[in-house]
Amino acid sequence: MTATPHAPPPFRPDARQIEKLYGALWDTTTDAVLILDVDSTIVSANPAVRDVLGYRPEDLVGRNLEVLQHMRHREAHRHGMRRYLESGVRTLDWRSTEVPAIRADGAEVPVDISFADIEMEGRRLFVGFFRDISARKRAEEALWNEKERAQTTLRSIADGVVTVDCDGTITFLNAAAELLTGWHYDEAIARNCGQVLHLVDEESEATVLDLVVRALDSGEALQLGDRSLLVRRDGEVFSIEGSIAPLADRGPRPAGAVIAFRDVSPSRRMAAEISYQARHDPLTGLVNRNEFNRRLRAALKSATRQGLSHSLLYLDLDQFKVVNDTCGHMAGDELLRQVSTVLRAALGRTDVLARLGGDEFGVLLENSAPDVSRATAGRLRRAASDLAFSWEDKRFPVAVSIGQVDFSDGSMTPMEILSTADAACYVAKDQGRNRVHVYRPQDEALARRHGEMEWIGRVNRALEEGRLLLHAQPIYGLQDGHVLHHEVLLRMRDTDGTLVMPMAFIPAAERYGLMPTLDRWVIGNVLARLRAGTQAEQVFAVNLSGASLADEGLAVFVREAFDATGVDPARICFEITETAAIGNLAQASALMVELKALGCTFALDDFGSGMSSFAYLKHLPVDYLKIDGAFVRDLLVDPIDQAMVEAINHIGHMMGLRTIAEFAEDAAIVQRLREIGVDYAQGYALARPAPLI
């Protein structure tokens, strides 16, 4: 037996291929395509505007659409746009409207325009397609003047043209219509129009039968809408646009009609692709944050009006950074694709799964009771855990933490629902990861997270409004009394004028990734003061957080800041805590080597607080050891604390390091430190922090 040949698999373009297709359509379509913002400013134009409108694309960008409009049309356009933006009601049919356009040379050119309203990356835009219909207009005019000459003209134009008599029987079709319908002239003549022009509505897939009859009965021109499809005789389908214009006669009924249509498949695919890309994540194919927010708003309206119960799940991959850091971003991208696949498979047909950004996903469960949503969340968690992810012979466990928020009324806004679910997700992470945390009113864990988030908002506003301040506290030599350098300390001026100490907001900044921003702000401002020459030849110690130690771009930032200000790197000593250094040992060592090569020095802060301080010390190229203040504070009353200070001081000196004691709070402690042989001290007994002028 002969094996039945298999049909080729369907072509499913990936994100790169889709982008390439979009670029090809943009570059090759003969329609002029403009992308406009809400005030009709042109933000992009394709190459075809040169042929259709006489402009180079770059000459149109930044100009208002009015440059292409006749004076008599401009006010109507402005009024129509305002009305549409306010109410959503269109003054004209956006699917296909014929208007004159003004070319670059001042000449009028008749165009057929259609618009689409899209949202891209949170920005509302309009896509306009302008087709030069000069040839069709000339043909229509010629048809009125002389039938034979009109038919000769019609045979030469690119648009398909079919004429029918008053009964809908075909009397003529041109070569373009022959090509699009698949019917030869001799076969089509005398047939009913519906047999040759097989028109279908794209959404309903219903056959459109009555357009010609309606045009003949009403005596008015009709448009083929933007959902019209033409099914050719061999079954191939084209997206078309066009019009049906009655042919006037001396009697009350038209003598027939002219049907003009064109293949707009490339333009329609382009509009669909632009709309799709604006709503979907290119990596996973899931809906993106903008589209998810739109559907969340719609769900909230149904909850408010109908009392329906919905749930939002916020998912975050646990340890995603491990895969990225270990195997690179290609591995991370593949993990996201695989996770998307298993999550989608675990959801129902009407459930909405979105990639919200990075390794975060959102799920909208509409008309779902809280208990049912909780079961769905558990199913998603298990589906992720069952995924065995491998990359180049390395295997990684996969898990997700999930925050769940249920809503059945309008008591929360969409953003509040999303942020609450995000917070619940991070509570799940804090409680051990790979679990679901369901938000409940008076949720104490969530309240703590919201409190931290409020601090993040306050710090960000302080950054924007210039309310961060620098103080400095000197470090003195215990033998000669000279100042070694000043430690820079961060403060925040609150909106009521009170001074906020760092321990109020630094924990939140550390938890939510704001420390690299704060560290860079401090470095930049300290170097600016040094460049201004207000600090003589003083040396300043700047603290670096653990997050900054892992910041691959920090060394470049510091080097460029030194180059820009001309400050001698020897005037900066960077302080890193022992726990941060041990937690990022490889990165910390590499950063210290690179910055020390510039001339900077390093101090290891809070030394002695870690479990393996001495074991790690020899791996860190530091210049100073700052003895943890917890030992110094009770030095005079606790023999163990005194022994620790003596041991740290001794080991430091053995390694050629200078020692600094923190929290020297009174003269007796200072004297005892001097007797032990500690090199430097810092504390209220010597000087309090003061504003850095």
C-alpha positions as CSV (number, residue, x, y, z in Angstrom):
1,M,0.0,0.0,0.0
2,T,1.1,3.5,-0.7
3,A,1.5,5.6,2.4
4,T,-0.8,8.6,2.6
5,P,1.4,11.7,2.4
6,H,1.3,13.8,5.5
7,A,0.3,17.4,5.2
8,P,3.2,19.8,6.1
9,P,3.0,21.1,9.6
10,P,1.4,24.5,10.0
11,F,3.8,27.5,10.0
12,R,3.9,29.1,13.4
13,P,6.4,32.0,13.2
14,D,8.4,32.8,16.3
15,A,8.9,36.3,17.7
16,R,12.0,36.9,15.5
17,Q,10.2,35.7,12.3
18,I,7.1,37.8,13.2
19,E,9.3,40.9,13.6
20,K,11.0,40.1,10.3
21,L,7.5,39.7,8.6
22,Y,6.3,43.0,10.1
23,G,9.4,44.7,8.8
24,A,8.9,43.3,5.3
25,L,5.3,44.4,5.2
26,W,6.2,47.8,6.4
27,D,8.9,48.2,3.8
28,T,7.1,46.7,0.8
29,T,3.5,47.6,1.0
30,T,2.4,50.2,-1.6
31,D,0.1,51.9,0.8
32,A,1.4,54.8,2.7
33,V,1.3,53.9,6.4
34,L,1.4,56.5,9.2
35,I,1.5,55.9,12.9
36,L,0.0,58.8,14.9
37,D,-0.3,59.7,18.5
38,V,-3.5,61.0,20.1
39,D,-3.0,64.6,19.0
40,S,-2.5,63.5,15.4
41,T,1.3,64.0,15.4
42,I,3.0,61.6,13.0
43,V,5.5,59.4,14.9
44,S,6.4,57.0,12.1
45,A,6.0,56.7,8.4
46,N,6.8,53.8,5.9
47,P,8.8,54.2,2.7
48,A,5.6,54.2,0.5
49,V,4.8,57.8,1.7
50,R,7.4,58.9,-0.9
51,D,5.3,57.5,-3.8
52,V,1.8,58.2,-2.4
53,L,2.3,61.6,-0.7
54,G,5.6,62.9,-2.2
55,Y,7.4,63.1,1.2
56,R,10.4,61.4,2.6
57,P,9.4,59.4,5.7
58,E,11.7,61.4,7.9
59,D,10.2,64.7,6.7
60,L,6.8,63.7,8.0
61,V,7.8,62.5,11.5
62,G,7.0,65.1,14.1
63,R,4.5,66.9,11.9
64,N,0.8,67.0,12.4
65,L,-1.5,65.1,10.1
66,E,-3.0,68.5,9.1
67,V,0.0,68.9,6.7
68,L,-1.7,66.3,4.5
69,Q,-5.2,67.6,4.9
70,H,-7.1,70.2,2.9
71,M,-7.9,73.4,4.9
72,R,-11.6,72.6,4.7
73,H,-11.1,69.2,6.4
74,R,-8.9,70.2,9.3
75,E,-11.4,71.5,11.8
76,A,-13.8,68.5,11.1
77,H,-10.8,66.1,11.7
78,R,-9.9,67.9,15.0
79,H,-13.6,67.8,16.1
80,G,-14.0,64.2,15.1
81,M,-10.8,63.1,17.0
82,R,-11.9,65.0,20.2
83,R,-15.3,63.4,20.0
84,Y,-13.8,59.9,19.5
85,L,-11.2,60.3,22.3
86,E,-13.9,61.5,24.7
87,S,-16.7,59.1,23.8
88,G,-15.4,56.4,21.4
89,V,-18.0,57.5,18.8
90,R,-16.6,57.8,15.3
91,T,-17.7,60.7,13.1
92,L,-16.7,58.8,9.9
93,D,-16.3,55.2,9.0
94,W,-12.6,54.5,9.9
95,R,-12.6,51.3,7.8
96,S,-12.5,53.1,4.4
97,T,-13.0,56.8,3.7
98,E,-12.2,58.6,0.5
99,V,-10.7,62.1,0.9
100,P,-8.2,64.3,-1.0
101,A,-4.7,64.5,0.5
102,I,-2.2,67.3,-0.1
103,R,1.1,66.0,-1.5
104,A,4.4,67.6,-0.7
105,D,4.3,69.6,-3.9
106,G,0.9,71.0,-3.0
107,A,-1.1,68.9,-5.4
108,E,-4.2,67.1,-4.3
109,V,-4.3,63.3,-4.6
110,P,-7.4,61.2,-3.8
111,V,-6.7,58.6,-1.2
112,D,-8.7,55.9,0.5
113,I,-7.8,56.0,4.2
114,S,-8.5,53.6,7.0
115,F,-7.5,53.8,10.6
116,A,-7.0,51.4,13.5
117,D,-6.8,52.4,17.2
118,I,-4.0,50.5,19.0
119,E,-2.2,50.5,22.3
120,M,1.6,49.8,22.3
121,E,3.7,49.7,25.4
122,G,1.1,51.7,27.4
123,R,0.8,54.4,24.6
124,R,-2.3,54.9,22.6
125,L,-1.6,55.2,18.9
126,F,-3.5,55.3,15.6
127,V,-2.4,53.5,12.4
128,G,-3.5,55.1,9.2
129,F,-3.3,53.4,5.8
130,F,-3.4,55.8,2.7
131,R,-4.0,54.2,-0.7
132,D,-3.7,56.4,-3.8
133,I,-6.9,55.9,-5.6
134,S,-6.2,58.3,-8.4
135,A,-6.4,55.5,-11.0
136,R,-9.7,54.3,-9.7
137,K,-11.2,57.8,-9.6
138,R,-10.1,58.4,-13.1
139,A,-11.6,55.1,-14.1
140,E,-14.9,55.9,-12.5
141,E,-15.1,59.3,-14.2
142,A,-14.2,57.7,-17.5
143,L,-17.0,55.2,-17.1
144,W,-19.6,58.0,-16.8
145,N,-18.3,59.6,-20.0
146,E,-17.8,56.7,-22.3
147,K,-18.3,53.0,-21.6
148,E,-15.9,51.6,-24.2
149,R,-13.1,53.9,-23.1
150,A,-13.9,53.1,-19.4
151,Q,-13.6,49.4,-20.0
152,T,-10.2,49.8,-21.7
153,T,-9.1,51.9,-18.7
154,L,-10.5,49.5,-16.2
155,R,-8.6,46.6,-17.7
156,S,-5.4,48.4,-17.0
157,I,-5.8,49.3,-13.3
158,A,-4.7,47.3,-10.3
159,D,-8.0,47.4,-8.5
160,G,-10.6,44.7,-9.4
161,V,-13.7,46.2,-11.1
162,V,-16.9,44.3,-11.7
163,T,-20.0,45.9,-13.3
164,V,-23.5,44.4,-12.9
165,D,-26.9,45.3,-14.4
166,C,-30.0,46.2,-12.4
167,D,-30.6,42.5,-11.6
168,G,-27.1,41.9,-10.3
169,T,-25.9,40.0,-13.4
170,I,-22.3,40.6,-14.3
171,T,-21.7,42.7,-17.4
172,F,-18.0,43.3,-17.1
173,L,-14.9,42.5,-15.0
174,N,-11.4,43.6,-15.6
175,A,-8.1,41.6,-15.5
176,A,-7.5,42.4,-11.8
177,A,-11.0,41.1,-11.0
178,E,-10.3,38.0,-13.0
179,L,-7.1,37.4,-11.0
180,L,-8.7,38.0,-7.6
181,T,-12.0,36.0,-8.3
182,G,-10.4,33.2,-10.3
183,W,-13.1,33.6,-13.0
184,H,-12.2,34.4,-16.6
185,Y,-14.2,37.2,-18.4
186,D,-16.1,34.8,-20.7
187,E,-17.1,32.5,-17.8
188,A,-18.3,35.3,-15.5
189,I,-20.3,37.3,-18.0
190,A,-24.1,36.8,-17.5
191,R,-23.6,35.0,-14.2
192,N,-25.1,36.3,-10.9
193,C,-22.7,38.5,-9.0
194,G,-22.9,36.2,-5.9
195,Q,-21.5,33.3,-7.9
196,V,-18.4,35.1,-8.9
197,L,-17.8,37.5,-6.0
198,H,-17.9,35.1,-3.0
199,L,-17.8,37.6,-0.1
200,V,-17.5,36.5,3.5
201,D,-17.5,38.3,6.8
202,E,-14.2,37.6,8.5
203,E,-15.6,37.4,12.1
204,S,-18.9,35.6,11.6
205,E,-17.7,33.7,8.5
206,A,-21.2,34.3,7.1
207,T,-21.6,34.8,3.3
208,V,-22.4,38.4,2.4
209,L,-25.2,38.2,-0.1
210,D,-27.2,41.4,-0.1
211,L,-24.6,44.3,-0.5
212,V,-25.2,44.7,-4.3
213,V,-29.0,44.3,-3.9
214,R,-28.9,47.0,-1.1
215,A,-26.9,49.4,-3.3
216,L,-29.3,48.9,-6.2
217,D,-32.4,49.3,-4.0
218,S,-31.1,52.4,-2.2
219,G,-29.3,54.1,-5.0
220,E,-26.5,54.9,-2.6
221,A,-22.9,53.8,-2.6
222,L,-21.8,51.2,0.0
223,Q,-18.4,50.3,1.4
224,L,-17.0,46.8,1.7
225,G,-16.0,46.9,5.4
226,D,-12.7,46.1,7.0
227,R,-13.9,42.5,7.8
228,S,-14.6,41.6,4.2
229,L,-13.0,38.5,2.7
230,L,-13.1,37.4,-0.9
231,V,-13.0,33.6,-1.5
232,R,-11.4,32.9,-4.9
233,R,-12.7,30.2,-7.1
234,D,-9.9,27.9,-6.0
235,G,-10.5,28.5,-2.3
236,E,-7.8,31.0,-1.6
237,V,-8.9,33.9,0.6
238,F,-8.0,37.6,0.3
239,S,-8.8,40.5,2.6
240,I,-10.4,43.1,0.5
241,E,-11.7,46.7,0.7
242,G,-13.7,48.5,-1.8
243,S,-17.1,50.1,-2.7
244,I,-20.3,49.4,-4.6
245,A,-21.5,52.5,-6.5
246,P,-24.9,52.5,-8.3
247,L,-24.9,53.5,-12.0
248,A,-27.5,56.3,-12.4
249,D,-30.1,56.0,-15.0
250,R,-33.0,58.2,-16.2
251,G,-35.4,56.0,-14.4
252,P,-36.0,55.7,-10.6
253,R,-33.9,52.6,-10.3
254,P,-30.1,52.5,-11.0
255,A,-29.1,50.9,-14.3
256,G,-26.6,48.7,-12.5
257,A,-23.6,49.1,-10.2
258,V,-19.8,49.2,-10.3
259,I,-18.0,47.1,-7.7
260,A,-14.4,48.2,-7.2
261,F,-12.2,46.3,-4.7
262,R,-8.6,45.6,-4.0
263,D,-6.5,43.1,-2.1
264,V,-5.5,44.6,1.2
265,S,-4.2,41.4,2.8
266,P,-0.6,42.8,3.4
267,S,-2.0,46.0,5.0
268,R,-4.5,44.1,7.1
269,R,-1.9,41.6,8.3
270,M,0.3,44.5,9.2
271,A,-2.4,46.2,11.2
272,A,-3.2,42.9,12.9
273,E,0.4,42.2,13.7
274,I,0.9,45.7,15.1
275,S,-2.1,45.2,17.3
276,Y,-1.0,41.7,18.3
277,Q,2.5,42.8,19.2
278,A,1.1,45.7,21.3
279,R,-0.9,43.2,23.3
280,H,1.5,40.2,23.6
281,D,4.9,39.3,25.0
282,P,7.2,38.4,22.2
283,L,9.2,35.9,24.2
284,T,6.4,33.7,25.5
285,G,3.4,34.6,23.3
286,L,1.4,35.4,26.4
287,V,-0.6,38.6,26.8
288,N,1.5,41.4,28.2
289,R,1.0,43.7,31.2
290,N,-1.0,46.3,29.2
291,E,-3.5,43.8,27.8
292,F,-3.7,42.1,31.2
293,N,-4.5,45.4,32.9
294,R,-7.2,46.0,30.3
295,R,-8.8,42.7,31.0
296,L,-8.5,43.2,34.7
297,R,-10.3,46.5,34.4
298,A,-13.1,44.8,32.4
299,A,-13.3,42.0,35.1
300,L,-13.5,44.6,37.9
301,K,-16.5,46.3,36.1
302,S,-18.3,43.0,35.9
303,A,-17.6,42.4,39.5
304,T,-19.0,45.8,40.4
305,R,-22.1,45.6,38.2
306,Q,-23.0,42.0,38.5
307,G,-21.4,40.9,41.7
308,L,-19.3,38.2,40.0
309,S,-16.4,36.8,42.0
310,H,-13.0,36.9,40.3
311,S,-9.4,36.2,41.5
312,L,-6.0,37.5,40.5
313,L,-2.9,35.4,40.9
314,Y,0.5,36.9,40.9
315,L,3.3,34.4,40.3
316,D,7.0,34.9,40.7
317,L,9.6,32.2,39.7
318,D,11.8,31.2,42.7
319,Q,15.5,31.3,42.1
320,F,15.2,32.4,38.4
321,K,18.3,34.5,38.9
322,V,20.3,31.4,39.6
323,V,19.6,30.0,36.1
324,N,20.3,33.4,34.5
325,D,23.6,33.9,36.4
326,T,24.7,30.3,35.9
327,C,23.8,29.6,32.3
328,G,23.1,33.0,30.8
329,H,20.0,34.8,29.5
330,M,19.4,32.3,26.7
331,A,18.8,29.7,29.4
332,G,16.6,32.1,31.3
333,D,14.5,32.8,28.2
334,E,14.0,29.1,27.6
335,L,13.0,28.5,31.2
336,L,10.4,31.3,30.8
337,R,9.0,29.7,27.7
338,Q,8.8,26.3,29.3
339,V,7.1,27.7,32.4
340,S,4.6,29.5,30.2
341,T,3.7,26.3,28.5
342,V,3.1,24.3,31.6
343,L,1.2,27.1,33.3
344,R,-1.0,27.6,30.3
345,A,-1.7,23.8,30.2
346,A,-2.8,23.9,33.9
347,L,-5.5,26.6,33.2
348,G,-9.0,26.6,31.8
349,R,-9.9,27.9,28.3
350,T,-11.2,31.3,29.6
351,D,-8.5,31.9,32.2
352,V,-6.0,34.7,31.3
353,L,-2.3,34.1,31.7
354,A,0.1,37.0,31.2
355,R,3.8,37.7,31.5
356,L,3.9,40.9,33.5
357,G,7.7,41.3,33.2
358,G,10.9,39.6,34.0
359,D,10.1,36.3,35.8
360,E,6.6,37.5,36.9
361,F,3.3,36.2,35.6
362,G,-0.3,37.1,36.2
363,V,-3.4,35.0,36.0
364,L,-7.0,36.4,35.9
365,L,-9.6,33.9,37.0
366,E,-13.0,35.3,36.0
367,N,-16.2,34.0,37.7
368,S,-14.2,31.9,40.0
369,A,-15.0,31.3,43.7
370,P,-12.1,31.9,46.1
371,D,-11.8,28.2,47.0
372,V,-11.8,27.3,43.3
373,S,-9.1,29.9,42.6
374,R,-7.1,28.6,45.6
375,A,-7.2,25.1,44.0
376,T,-6.2,26.6,40.6
377,A,-3.2,28.3,42.3
378,G,-2.2,25.1,43.9
379,R,-2.4,23.3,40.5
380,L,-0.2,26.0,39.0
381,R,2.3,25.7,41.8
382,R,2.5,21.9,41.3
383,A,2.7,22.2,37.5
384,A,5.8,24.4,37.9
385,S,7.4,22.1,40.5
386,D,6.9,19.1,38.1
387,L,8.9,20.9,35.4
388,A,12.3,19.4,35.0
389,F,14.4,22.1,33.5
390,S,17.8,21.2,32.1
391,W,20.5,23.3,30.3
392,E,23.7,22.0,29.0
393,D,23.7,19.0,31.4
394,K,22.7,21.1,34.4
395,R,19.4,20.5,36.1
396,F,17.5,23.1,38.0
397,P,14.5,22.8,40.3
398,V,11.6,25.0,39.3
399,A,9.1,26.6,41.7
400,V,6.8,29.5,41.9
401,S,5.5,31.7,44.8
402,I,1.9,32.8,44.3
403,G,-0.1,35.7,45.8
404,Q,-3.9,35.5,45.5
405,V,-6.4,38.3,45.7
406,D,-10.2,37.7,45.4
407,F,-12.5,40.5,44.4
408,S,-16.2,40.7,43.9
409,D,-16.9,44.5,44.1
410,G,-15.3,47.8,43.4
411,S,-13.6,48.3,46.8
412,M,-10.1,48.1,45.2
413,T,-8.9,49.7,42.0
414,P,-7.2,47.6,39.4
415,M,-3.7,48.9,40.5
416,E,-4.5,48.1,44.1
417,I,-5.6,44.6,43.2
418,L,-2.4,44.1,41.3
419,S,-0.1,45.6,43.9
420,T,-1.8,43.6,46.7
421,A,-1.4,40.4,44.8
422,D,2.3,41.3,44.2
423,A,2.7,41.9,47.9
424,A,1.0,38.6,48.7
425,C,3.4,36.8,46.3
426,Y,6.4,38.3,48.2
427,V,4.9,37.2,51.5
428,A,4.8,33.7,50.1
429,K,8.5,34.1,49.2
430,D,9.3,35.4,52.7
431,Q,7.5,32.4,54.2
432,G,9.7,29.9,52.4
433,R,8.9,30.1,48.7
434,N,7.0,27.5,46.6
435,R,3.7,28.3,48.2
436,V,0.5,30.3,47.9
437,H,-0.4,33.2,50.1
438,V,-4.1,34.3,49.9
439,Y,-4.7,37.9,50.9
440,R,-7.2,38.5,53.7
441,P,-8.2,41.7,55.3
442,Q,-6.0,42.6,58.3
443,D,-3.3,40.4,56.8
444,E,-0.3,41.3,59.2
445,A,2.4,40.0,56.8
446,L,1.0,42.0,54.0
447,A,0.7,45.0,56.2
448,R,4.4,44.8,56.9
449,R,5.2,44.6,53.2
450,H,2.9,47.5,52.4
451,G,4.7,49.5,55.1
452,E,8.0,48.7,53.4
453,M,6.6,49.6,50.0
454,E,5.4,53.0,51.5
455,W,9.0,53.6,52.5
456,I,10.2,52.9,49.0
457,G,7.7,55.4,47.7
458,R,8.9,58.0,50.2
459,V,12.6,57.4,49.3
460,N,11.9,57.6,45.6
461,R,10.0,60.9,46.1
462,A,12.9,62.2,48.3
463,L,15.3,61.3,45.4
464,E,13.2,63.2,42.9
465,E,12.7,66.2,45.2
466,G,16.3,66.5,46.4
467,R,15.5,65.7,50.0
468,L,18.4,63.2,50.5
469,L,21.2,64.6,52.7
470,L,24.8,63.6,53.5
471,H,26.3,63.8,56.9
472,A,29.8,62.8,57.8
473,Q,31.6,61.5,61.0
474,P,35.4,61.7,61.4
475,I,37.6,58.7,62.3
476,Y,40.5,59.7,64.6
477,G,43.9,58.1,65.1
478,L,44.1,56.9,68.7
479,Q,47.9,57.6,68.9
480,D,48.3,60.9,67.2
481,G,44.7,62.3,67.2
482,H,44.8,63.0,63.4
483,V,41.7,62.5,61.3
484,L,42.1,59.4,59.0
485,H,39.0,60.1,57.0
486,H,35.2,60.9,57.3
487,E,32.5,58.2,56.9
488,V,29.7,59.5,54.8
489,L,26.2,58.8,56.3
490,L,22.9,59.1,54.4
491,R,19.9,60.9,55.9
492,M,16.5,61.8,54.5
493,R,14.5,65.0,55.0
494,D,10.9,64.1,55.3
495,T,8.1,66.2,53.8
496,D,7.3,67.6,57.3
497,G,10.9,68.7,57.7
498,T,12.0,66.0,60.2
499,L,15.3,64.2,59.7
500,V,14.9,60.5,59.0
501,M,17.7,58.2,60.0
502,P,18.9,55.5,57.6
503,M,17.7,52.5,59.6
504,A,14.1,53.6,59.0
505,F,14.3,53.2,55.3
506,I,17.5,51.2,54.4
507,P,15.9,47.8,55.2
508,A,13.1,48.5,52.7
509,A,15.6,49.8,50.2
510,E,17.6,46.6,50.6
511,R,14.6,44.3,50.2
512,Y,13.2,46.0,47.1
513,G,16.4,46.6,45.2
514,L,16.8,50.4,45.7
515,M,20.2,50.2,47.3
516,P,22.3,50.4,44.0
517,T,20.4,53.6,43.2
518,L,21.1,55.1,46.6
519,D,24.7,54.0,46.5
520,R,25.3,55.6,43.1
521,W,23.6,58.8,44.3
522,V,25.9,59.0,47.3
523,I,29.0,58.3,45.2
524,G,28.0,61.0,42.7
525,N,27.3,63.6,45.3
526,V,30.4,63.0,47.3
527,L,32.6,63.3,44.2
528,A,30.7,66.5,43.2
529,R,31.6,68.0,46.5
530,L,35.2,67.0,46.2
531,R,35.4,68.4,42.7
532,A,34.0,71.7,44.0
533,G,36.9,71.9,46.4
534,T,34.8,72.5,49.5
535,Q,36.4,69.6,51.4
536,A,40.1,70.5,51.1
537,E,42.1,67.3,50.8
538,Q,39.9,65.2,53.0
539,V,39.3,61.5,52.4
540,F,35.7,60.1,52.6
541,A,34.5,56.6,53.3
542,V,31.4,55.6,51.2
543,N,29.4,52.6,52.1
544,L,28.5,50.0,49.4
545,S,25.6,47.6,49.9
546,G,25.6,43.9,49.0
547,A,23.4,44.6,46.0
548,S,26.0,47.1,44.7
549,L,28.7,44.5,45.1
550,A,26.8,42.3,42.7
551,D,26.2,45.1,40.3
552,E,28.3,44.4,37.2
553,G,28.1,48.0,36.1
554,L,29.3,49.6,39.3
555,A,33.0,49.6,38.5
556,V,32.4,51.3,35.2
557,F,30.1,53.9,36.9
558,V,32.8,54.7,39.5
559,R,35.6,54.9,36.9
560,E,33.5,57.2,34.7
561,A,32.6,59.3,37.8
562,F,36.2,59.8,38.6
563,D,37.0,60.7,35.0
564,A,34.2,63.2,34.9
565,T,35.0,65.0,38.1
566,G,38.8,64.7,38.1
567,V,38.8,63.6,41.7
568,D,41.8,61.6,42.9
569,P,40.5,58.0,43.6
570,A,42.8,57.9,46.7
571,R,40.4,60.3,48.3
572,I,37.7,57.6,48.4
573,C,37.6,54.6,50.8
574,F,34.7,52.2,50.2
575,E,33.2,50.4,53.2
576,I,31.6,47.0,52.7
577,T,30.0,45.0,55.5
578,E,31.5,41.6,56.3
579,T,28.2,39.8,55.7
580,A,27.7,41.5,52.3
581,A,31.3,40.6,51.3
582,I,31.0,37.0,52.3
583,G,27.6,36.7,50.6
584,N,29.1,38.1,47.3
585,L,32.7,36.9,47.8
586,A,33.6,36.5,44.1
587,Q,32.0,39.7,43.0
588,A,33.3,41.6,46.0
589,S,36.9,40.5,45.4
590,A,36.7,41.4,41.7
591,L,35.2,44.8,42.4
592,M,37.8,45.6,45.1
593,V,40.7,44.6,42.9
594,E,39.4,46.8,40.0
595,L,38.8,49.9,42.2
596,K,42.0,49.5,44.2
597,A,43.8,49.6,40.9
598,L,42.4,53.0,40.4
599,G,43.8,54.1,43.9
600,C,40.7,53.6,46.1
601,T,41.0,52.0,49.5
602,F,38.6,49.5,51.2
603,A,37.4,49.0,54.8
604,L,35.6,45.8,55.9
605,D,32.8,47.0,58.1
606,D,31.2,45.2,61.1
607,F,34.0,42.7,61.2
608,G,33.4,39.9,63.7
609,S,29.7,39.7,63.1
610,G,30.0,36.7,60.7
611,M,30.4,33.1,61.5
612,S,33.7,32.6,59.5
613,S,35.3,36.1,59.6
614,F,38.9,35.0,59.8
615,A,38.6,32.3,57.2
616,Y,37.4,34.7,54.6
617,L,39.5,37.7,55.5
618,K,42.6,36.5,53.6
619,H,40.5,36.4,50.4
620,L,39.5,40.1,50.5
621,P,42.1,42.8,49.6
622,V,41.0,45.3,52.3
623,D,43.1,48.1,53.9
624,Y,41.1,48.5,57.1
625,L,39.2,46.3,59.6
626,K,36.3,48.0,61.3
627,I,35.6,46.1,64.5
628,D,31.9,45.4,65.0
629,G,30.5,48.0,67.4
630,A,28.6,45.3,69.3
631,F,31.9,44.2,70.8
632,V,33.2,47.7,71.4
633,R,30.1,49.0,73.2
634,D,30.5,46.6,76.1
635,L,34.2,46.4,76.0
636,L,34.6,47.5,79.6
637,V,32.1,45.2,81.2
638,D,32.2,42.0,79.1
639,P,35.5,40.1,79.1
640,I,34.5,38.1,76.0
641,D,33.8,41.3,74.1
642,Q,37.2,42.7,75.1
643,A,38.9,39.4,74.0
644,M,37.2,39.6,70.7
645,V,38.4,43.2,70.2
646,E,41.9,42.2,71.1
647,A,41.8,39.1,68.8
648,I,40.5,41.1,65.8
649,N,43.0,43.8,66.4
650,H,45.9,41.3,66.6
651,I,44.8,39.3,63.5
652,G,44.4,42.5,61.6
653,H,47.9,43.7,62.5
654,M,49.3,40.3,61.6
655,M,47.9,40.7,58.1
656,G,49.2,44.3,57.7
657,L,45.8,45.9,58.1
658,R,44.9,48.9,60.2
659,T,42.0,48.6,62.7
660,I,39.1,50.9,63.4
661,A,36.8,50.6,66.4
662,E,33.2,51.7,66.0
663,F,30.9,52.9,68.7
664,A,33.5,54.6,70.9
665,E,30.9,56.2,73.0
666,D,32.8,57.5,76.0
667,A,36.3,58.5,77.0
668,A,36.9,55.3,79.0
669,I,36.3,53.1,76.0
670,V,38.6,55.3,73.9
671,Q,41.3,54.9,76.5
672,R,40.9,51.1,76.7
673,L,41.1,50.9,72.8
674,R,44.3,52.9,72.9
675,E,45.8,50.5,75.4
676,I,44.8,47.5,73.3
677,G,46.6,49.1,70.4
678,V,43.6,49.7,68.1
679,D,44.7,52.2,65.4
680,Y,41.6,54.4,65.0
681,A,38.3,55.0,66.6
682,Q,34.9,56.4,65.6
683,G,32.1,57.4,67.9
684,Y,30.2,60.0,69.9
685,A,33.1,60.3,72.4
686,L,35.2,61.7,69.6
687,A,32.7,63.5,67.3
688,R,29.1,63.3,66.3
689,P,28.0,63.1,62.6
690,A,27.5,66.5,61.1
691,P,26.0,67.8,57.8
692,L,28.4,67.5,54.9
693,I,28.6,71.0,53.5
